[in-house]
Amino acid sequence: MEQHPVVTADYPENLSGGIMICGYNFGFSSQDQEDEEKGVTAQESAPSFFSDAKVNNTLFRNRLLAWLNNWGRPLETDDTKIGGYERSFFQTNWLGTQTNTIADDGITINKLVEESDGILSLIESRKPRLILFTGSALIEALNDIRIRERVESILGTRPGNTEIFQSDVPVSGTKFKLLKQHFPEATIVSVPHATGARGLSDEYMTGFRGIMQGLLG
């Protein structure tokens, strides 16, 4: 029975061969913290499809929707118009913790490796065809020698080092990277963290359209 937390609804399209969106851990905004201190309990929505306009209305999710749109593979947000593509997405996080920022929880490669059983079990169970990591430490942890045997038992023989790409949109600041690996059982893509990468613009992410459009199908 699946134990690792998934925040989207289950559909045949995402229970096998879907597209997994994975961040570091579960966000906890300053407003969430203020509400908790006041004893205010947030009303939780029932899980739905990843792009449902009525639920999961977070900056993280909305930024990813903007990137998907710019990559030429937009997602419908209206439940009367969705199809198999929308239902193929599911969202999770590597860790089950909930913090304001990554730094709050001391998230390191060691921590990700030590607490990898849940996410690897989820990947083994759902067999996504494409895994989209938001944050370079996640793909680094996946390639860590300490869990390589387990990873290869799930995804097949490691194909070597990641391929590194940069956007073709010129920027004056940080040139963020996209990392890609084609395992026999899934393609792994690592993009900058949607909300944690300072100076990252949606325009810059558009420069990865040529890579991502084909991978998203």
C-alpha positions in Angstrom: 0.0 0.0 0.0 1.4 3.4 -1.0 2.6 5.4 2.0 4.6 8.3 0.7 2.4 11.5 0.5 0.9 12.5 -2.8 -1.1 15.7 -2.9 -3.0 15.1 -6.1 -5.9 12.7 -6.8 -5.3 9.2 -8.2 -6.1 8.5 -11.8 -5.1 5.5 -14.0 -2.9 7.9 -16.0 -0.8 8.9 -12.9 -0.8 5.6 -11.1 1.4 4.1 -13.8 3.5 5.8 -16.5 2.7 9.4 -15.4 4.6 12.6 -14.8 5.9 13.1 -11.3 6.5 16.6 -9.9 8.8 16.5 -6.9 10.1 19.2 -4.6 12.2 19.1 -1.5 9.4 19.2 1.2 6.0 20.6 1.9 5.8 24.3 2.1 4.6 26.2 5.2 4.1 29.8 4.6 4.4 32.6 7.1 0.6 32.9 6.9 0.2 29.2 7.7 2.5 29.7 10.7 0.5 32.8 11.9 -2.7 30.9 11.5 -1.3 27.9 13.5 -0.2 30.2 16.3 -3.7 31.6 16.5 -5.2 28.2 16.5 -6.9 28.7 13.1 -7.3 25.4 11.2 -7.1 25.6 7.5 -9.9 23.9 5.5 -8.2 21.2 3.4 -9.5 20.6 -0.1 -10.0 17.1 -1.4 -7.2 16.0 -3.7 -7.7 16.9 -7.3 -5.8 17.0 -10.5 -2.5 18.9 -10.4 -3.7 22.0 -12.4 -7.2 22.3 -10.8 -7.8 26.0 -10.5 -9.9 25.5 -7.3 -7.4 23.7 -5.2 -3.6 23.7 -4.4 -3.4 27.4 -5.4 0.2 27.9 -4.4 3.0 30.0 -5.9 5.0 26.7 -6.5 2.2 25.1 -8.5 1.2 28.2 -10.4 4.8 28.9 -11.4 5.1 25.4 -12.8 1.9 25.9 -14.7 3.5 29.0 -16.3 6.6 27.1 -17.3 4.5 24.3 -18.8 2.6 26.8 -20.8 5.8 28.5 -22.0 7.2 25.0 -23.0 4.2 24.6 -25.3 2.5 21.9 -23.2 -0.1 23.9 -21.1 -2.4 22.2 -18.7 -6.2 22.8 -18.5 -7.4 24.1 -15.2 -11.1 23.5 -15.8 -12.3 20.1 -14.6 -14.8 19.9 -17.5 -12.0 20.1 -20.1 -9.2 17.9 -18.7 -8.0 14.8 -20.4 -5.4 12.1 -19.9 -2.5 14.6 -20.1 -3.8 16.6 -17.1 -4.6 13.4 -15.2 -1.1 12.0 -15.8 0.5 14.5 -13.4 1.0 13.8 -9.7 2.8 16.0 -7.1 4.8 14.9 -4.2 8.0 15.9 -2.3 11.1 13.9 -1.4 10.7 14.6 2.3 7.5 14.6 4.3 8.6 17.6 6.5 6.8 20.9 6.4 8.9 24.1 6.8 9.0 27.8 5.7 12.2 27.3 3.7 14.7 24.6 2.8 17.2 26.0 5.2 14.7 25.7 8.1 14.9 21.9 7.9 18.6 21.6 7.3 18.0 19.8 4.0 21.3 18.4 2.8 22.3 15.6 0.4 22.9 13.4 3.4 19.4 14.0 4.7 17.9 13.3 1.3 19.8 10.1 0.9 19.1 8.9 4.5 15.4 9.6 4.0 15.0 8.3 0.4 13.1 5.1 1.1 9.7 6.8 0.8 10.2 8.6 -2.5 12.0 5.6 -4.0 9.1 3.3 -3.0 6.7 5.7 -4.6 8.7 5.8 -7.9 8.8 2.0 -7.8 5.1 1.8 -7.2 3.9 4.3 -9.8 6.6 3.9 -12.4 6.5 7.5 -13.8 7.8 7.9 -17.3 9.1 11.4 -16.5 10.3 12.8 -13.1 10.6 16.5 -12.8 12.7 17.5 -9.8 12.6 21.1 -8.7 16.0 21.7 -7.1 19.4 20.3 -8.2 20.1 18.6 -4.9 17.3 16.1 -5.6 18.9 14.7 -8.8 22.3 14.7 -7.0 20.8 12.6 -4.2 19.2 10.2 -6.7 22.7 9.7 -8.1 24.4 9.2 -4.8 26.5 6.0 -4.6 24.9 5.0 -1.3 21.5 4.4 -2.9 22.6 3.6 -6.5 21.8 -0.1 -6.2 18.3 0.6 -5.1 17.8 3.3 -7.7 19.1 1.0 -10.5 16.8 -1.8 -9.3 13.9 0.6 -10.0 15.0 2.7 -12.9 17.5 0.4 -14.7 21.2 0.9 -15.1 22.4 4.4 -14.5 23.2 6.0 -17.9 26.2 8.0 -16.7 26.4 11.6 -15.6 23.6 14.0 -16.1 23.4 16.1 -19.3 23.6 19.8 -18.5 21.7 22.5 -20.5 21.4 26.2 -20.2 18.6 28.4 -21.5 19.1 30.1 -24.8 17.4 33.2 -23.3 20.3 35.7 -22.4 20.4 36.9 -18.8 22.8 39.2 -17.0 22.6 37.3 -13.7 22.8 33.7 -12.7 22.6 31.2 -15.6 20.4 28.5 -14.1 20.8 24.9 -15.5 18.5 22.1 -16.5 19.9 18.6 -15.8 18.7 15.5 -17.6 19.2 11.7 -17.4 17.6 9.0 -19.4 17.3 5.9 -17.3 15.8 2.8 -19.1 12.6 3.1 -17.1 12.2 6.9 -16.8 13.6 10.2 -17.8 14.8 12.4 -14.9 14.8 16.2 -15.3 16.0 18.7 -12.7 15.0 22.3 -13.0 15.7 25.2 -10.6 13.4 25.3 -7.6 10.2 27.1 -8.7 10.1 29.4 -5.6 13.5 29.1 -4.1 15.8 30.1 -6.9 16.4 33.9 -6.6 16.5 35.8 -9.8 14.9 33.1 -11.9 12.5 34.5 -14.5 9.7 32.7 -16.4 11.2 34.1 -19.5 14.5 32.4 -18.8 12.8 29.1 -18.3 11.1 29.5 -21.7 14.5 28.9 -23.2 14.2 25.2 -22.3 11.2 24.7 -24.5 13.0 22.7 -27.1 14.0 20.1 -24.5 10.9 20.0 -22.4 8.2 20.0 -25.1 9.4 16.6 -26.4 9.8 15.0 -23.0 6.3 16.0 -21.9 4.7 14.3 -24.9 
